[in-house]
Every structure is written in structure tokens, then in C-alpha cells.
Amino acid sequence: MTVLTEDPLISAMAIREELPLHESARRLRAFYPECPRVYGVAVMGDVSRRRWWPLAEALTDGRLAQMYADAAAEIDNPTAAAQQLAASLAHAVIGRVVALVVSEGRAWDAGLENLWVHVDSDGAIDWLGVVDPTVRVLPDDPDTGRAGAVELPSEPALATWIAHRCHRTLEPLFAELCRVSGAAVSVPAMWRIVGTAVVVAATQVPLLAGVSENAGMRRGQCVLDALVGFGLPVRGRAPMKVALAS
């Protein structure tokens, strides 16, 4: 029997205004009650910023190089370390938001300037935060017209928007990871890891959320199609199975 314990970081959040993203975040956390940060997202205005940092800093202050160096030292395999870090970035940036896309037809802004990450005591990413909590929703969403929700016209429009934002976020991160790892893993291989992350979310999340598997796969396919439309090699065999953050 699994004994569930309350996550102290989540229980310490101070939510000043309930927004649609707060409600979605609770449902995302419920997918894995024993590890509620796996798919969860936080609003940065609600949390203490200890062990949080803007994801953009990965490009400017050597954080990504240090994360790679730490992983390579622990694993003693440069390729595996680069794959692991690429998978962590893919899950943080696109895997989590696709979980919301496939389960609720919603998405937060995954732009680089909007994302913060929380790291555990080993420096690994274990949670995601957003500065702007506005979600994009579909016309039939119950929160259409409510503060904190902006309507998009269709599932393809939602998928294209989130694919574009994730592309612009991951592109410089993958280029930097390739550089600091000495090209231990190629950028195209990292994009195949992204494809795997989308497929994992599209297949697993509907089962966890109790929603239509067909709708989940359709929405996930829309995101993959949009990424391919941007010229990204997300289809094909990935070099590793994407591991979820915990």
C-alpha cells in the first residue's frame, strides 16, 4: 500500500487569485498523487523562489553546462548524460504543457521568457513555473471569457501556437546543450526525444485523466504535425525512452 504525503512546496503556495490555470494545475497534480510535480505547474506569484530560476538563465550563466557536467560525472557516460538532460528539458517545456493540451484542450505559454524551473537538491529539474498564468482555451471551454483565459478558434490553432512557443524555447536550449556536451548528442536526436515526449503525454495522460484516448491522440498528433511543419525532425526513433521528472 502506497502512503501518500503532502508535498510541502505545494502546500506552501499562497494563491491570491484563483485563475483557470490553478484549477488545471490541481488536476495535473492528481495524475500522480504520490509525485504531484511530475505534470504539475506552479504560478510564480504563488511560490517562494528558493531553488527556482528562470529557464532563460540556462543560456547565459553556465547553468546548462553545470547541469551537463554534473550528469556526466554521475553517469560517467557523456552520451547518456546529454540524452538525460535533453529529455528533462523536453518534458519540462513541452511534455507538461502537452499533458494539459491532450487532457483539457488548454495550454499555458511555454515561451522561454515565461518559464521558470525548480531544481531538487541534486540540481535536477523537478517542477515548472510560469510567470504569466494565462491559458489559451478552445471555444467550448467552460472558462471561455473568464479572466486568465484567452480563446483560440480550434484544436489545430492551439497545437500550432504551443508548438511554435515550444520550438522557440527548445531551439536555443538544444543548441547550447549540444555545444557544452561536445555534440555528445546531435540536435536532431534531441528533437526526436521531443517527439517521444509528445507521444508519451498523448498516450499516457488520457488514461490518467479519464478522458477520451482518441481526443488525446488527435491533439498530440496535431502538435507533432505542427512541429514537423516547422521543419523539426520529431518523428522517427528516439535514442532513449523519455523519463518523467519526479
N, C-alpha and C positions, 0 to 999 in steps of 0.2 A: 504494500500500500504506500503510495506516494504522499508524503506530508508536505503540504503547501505552506510556504511562508510569505509574508508580505514583503514586497520589495521596498526597502527604506527610502530609496531615491524617489520612487513613485508616490509613496505615501506622504513624502515631504513636499510635494508640489503644492504651490499656492496659486490656485486658479482664480483669477479676479473676475473674469467674464467668460461664461460658457459659450463656446462657439461650436459650429458643426465639426471642426477637427477634433475637439475634445471628445465628442461622442464617438467619432470614428476611432480615435486612439484607444478608447476603452475596449471597443470591440476587437481591435487588432491585438491588444494585450491578452485578450481572452483566448486567442488561438492556442497559446502555450501558457497556461496559468502558472506552471512551475518555472517558466523562463519568460516572463512577460515582456522583456525588452527585445525578443527575437524579431518581432514585426512591429513593435511599438514605435511611436514617435512622440516627442515632447515639444511643447511650445517654450521657446527660450525665456519668455517673460514669466514663466511659472516656476523656474528651477534655479537652484544655486548653481553658479558656474564653475564650481570646483571640478576639475578633470574634464571640463568641456573646452573645446577650441574650435574656431571657425575652420571649416574644411579647406577654405582657400589658403590657409597658412601652410598646408601641405606643399604648396608650390613656392613659398617664399622664405621659410625659415629653417629648412632642412629637416622638417618633421618626417616627411616620407622617407628620406634617406635613412633616418634613425630607425624608423619602423622596419624598414627592409633589413638594416644591419642587425637589429635585434632578432628578427625572424630567422635570418640566415645563420646567426650564431646558435640559436636554439635548435634549428633543424639540421644544420650542417649540410645543407643542400641548396645552392643558390636558386636553382630552377623551382624547386618545391616552395621555397620561401617567397619568390616572386609570384608564383601561382596563388599561394595562400593570400598574399596581400591584395592581389588583383581581385580575387573572389570576395574578400572583405569589403573592398571599395564598391564592387558591383552590387553586393547585397545592400550595402548602406544607401547607395544612391538610387538604384533602380529596383532592386528586389523588394524593398519595403514599400515603395510607392505603387509598384505593380500589384502588390498584395491588396492594396486599397482599390485600385482600378478594377481588378477582377471580382472582388467581393462586393463592392458598393457602387462602382461606376463613378468614383471620385478620385481626385489627385491633389496633393499639395504641390507647391512649386519646388522642383528639385534643382533649381539653378544654384550654381556654386556659391553665390553671394548669400543665399538663403539658408544654407545648411551648416550646422554645427555637429560635431561628433563628441560623444563621451567615450572615454577610454578607461579600461579597468586597471588594476594595479600593475599589470604587465605591459601596459601601453597599447593593448589591442582595442579596436573599436567594438563597443558593445551596445551602443544606443545612438539614436539620431535625434537631432532637434532642428526646428525651423524657426526662423526669426519672424517671418510673415505667415500666420496660420490660415490665410485664405485658401479655401479649396475650390477647385473647378468641379462643377457638377453637371449632370445631364438634365434635360428639360423636365423629366418626370421625378426628379429627386425631391423628397419631402421638404428639403431645406432651400429649395429654389426661392430666391427673393429675400432670404434671410441674411443678416449681416454675417460676413465671414464666408459667403458662398458666391461664386460667380458662375453663371450658366454658360456652358458651351453647347453648340447645337446638336452634336451627335457623338456616338462612340468613336468613329474614325477621327473626328476633330480632337477629342480628348486624348486619344492614343498618339496622334501626331504631335500635339502640344507637349505631352510628357516625354515622348521620345526625343524631341528637339532639345528640351531642357536637360535631360539626362546626357544626351550626346555632348552638349556644350560643357557639361560638368566633367564627364569622364574623359573626354579627349585630352585635356592638358594633364590630368592626373595620370593617365596611362603613359603619356609621353615622358613624364617625369619619372615614373616607376621604371620604364624601360631604360632611361638614362642612368639612374642611380644603381640599377641592378646589373649594369653592363650588358643589357639586352639578354638577360637570362631567359626571359620570355618575350616573344615579339608582341607588338601592339595588336596585330590581327588575332593572335591567340587570346589576348585579353578580351577582345570583343566577342570571341566565341564563348568565353566564360560569361559574358553579359547575356548572350543568348540562352545559355543554360540557366542562368538566374531567372530570366523571364519565364522559361518553360517550367521550372520548379514552382514558382509562385502560381502560375496559371493552372497547374495540375494539383498541387497540394492544398492551396488556400480554399478553393471551393469546398473541399471535403472538411476542412477545419471550420469553415464558416457556415456550413449547411446551406449553401446556395447552389444554383444551377451549375453543374460542371460544364455544360455546353456554353453557357454565357461566359464562364471563366475562360475557357479555351478560346472563344471567339475574341474576347477582349485582349487576351495575351497575344493572339495571332495578329491582331491589329497593331499592337506595339511592335512586334517583330517586323511586320511589313513596313511600318514607318521607319524603323531603324535601317532596314535594307534600302528603303527609298533614299536615305541619306548617304548611301554608299558604304555602310558598315557591314563587315563580314560576321554577322551574328549567327548565321546558320552553319551547320557542319559540326563535326565532332569537336567538343572542347577537350583540352588536355587534362582536365580533372573534374571531379564532381564538386559542385559549389557547396561549401559548408555554410550553414547558418550561423550568425553571431549568437552568442548566448549572454 
